[in-house]
Amino acid sequence: MERTRLTLAGAGKIGEAVVALLDETGDYALTIIDQDPERLRVFRDQGFRTRACVLASAAELVPLLENQQFVISACPYHLTPLIASAAKQAGVHYFDLTEDVESTRAVKQLALGAQTAFVPQCGLAPGFISIAANSAARHFDSLRDVKMRVGALPIYPSNALKYNLTWSTDGLINEYCNPCEAIVDGTLREVQALEEAEEFSLDGVTYEAFNTSGGLGTLCESLAGSVENLNYKTVRYPGHRDIVKVLIRDLRLGLHRGVLKDVLEAAIPMTTQDLVLIFVTVTGQKNARLTQETFVRKVYAREVNGKLLSAIQLTTAAGICAMVDLMVAGKIPDRGFVRQEQASLDMFLGNRFGRHYAINEEKANAPGTVAGSRRAA
């Protein structure tokens, strides 16, 4: 059987995870492109086809996408319009991981009249969280509140921020600084990042949650007119938000994002010993009674194809790989703009990549390793 031809743009940490997942199946013929020759050498030494590209223009990228069927962008959000434009010109299906609202709007415009699919925001949040929330909402006769909470957290917090860098620093700063969408009393509004803090407990652990940008994806459009209140908040350990507000607001580093990035990357270490917490609560009328239902997942680091992937690597990469796989199988639309919530939760969790969300991994005692699994309650 002929393998699906797929180009991955971006050879960073998430790119590594995408390659590990797709390569394990044997069903995808992968090409990796990046502007860093050292990053490409790692993949080339493993036998993958690589192409160097500085990603300065869509015209430069189009020839590299010839004869391909799919392109995945695991690049910084500011490259999203460029890669999506090249995908349209080359006639290949486009998928990305961006959390940036303006970039997604650009992708939506490119999708108009396209003969191929444009599927942005395919990671964790935005991404899987919209699938989970939309599927839960469909069980109600009418909706009052949909609350979406997601956090990528260190298992062993040991600094004042109670946080370790687990993914793109640029993306993290974007979430903390940009306006956030929400539906409030039936009206679509912009709310301020880092505000509306709350606390909740799960399994004996207290967490805080606060507004951040981008996590809702396109769900505001999908649920407009049918829900009173819809919001997304990032989960952290208590105290994190107050320190971040000092940096971004009081010290005004939100106006100097390059400086803020340098500070965070110099002071906050990366970790693979993390967990991803997903917490969705839906309230509304069901069978003439006010009812609340909650969807919860905890995902830990796991070894895939001989490589240990952090929880955020795994969930982000599994999200986009599942959406590609579902399109190959003909289970989601293959033309125009495709929203995450067009995939059902059962469909997603039944996919070989989506199953990584269906299992909670128990962390092992030994650092950097994971133990056996159990089915999520």
Buried (B, 14 or more C-beta within 10 A) or exposed (E): EEEBBBBBBBBBBBBBBBBBBBBBBEBBBBBBBBBEEEBBEBBEEEEBEBBEBEBEEBEEBBEBBEEBBBBBBBBBBEBBBBBBBBBBBBBBBBBBBBBBBEBBEBBBEBBEEBEBBBBBBBBBBBBBBBBBBBBBBEEBEEBBBBBBBBBBBBBEBEEEBBBBBBBBBBBBBBBBBBBBBBBEEEEEEEBEBBEBBEEBEBEEEEBBBBBBBBBBBBBBEBBEEBBBBBBBBBBBBEBBBEBBBEBBBEBEBBEEBEEBBEBBEEEBEBBBBBBBBBBBBBBBEBEEEEBEBEBBBBBBBBEBEEBBBBBBBBBBBBBBBBBBBBBBEEBBBBEBBBBBBBBBBEBBBBBBBBEBBBBBBEBBEEEEBBEEEEEBE
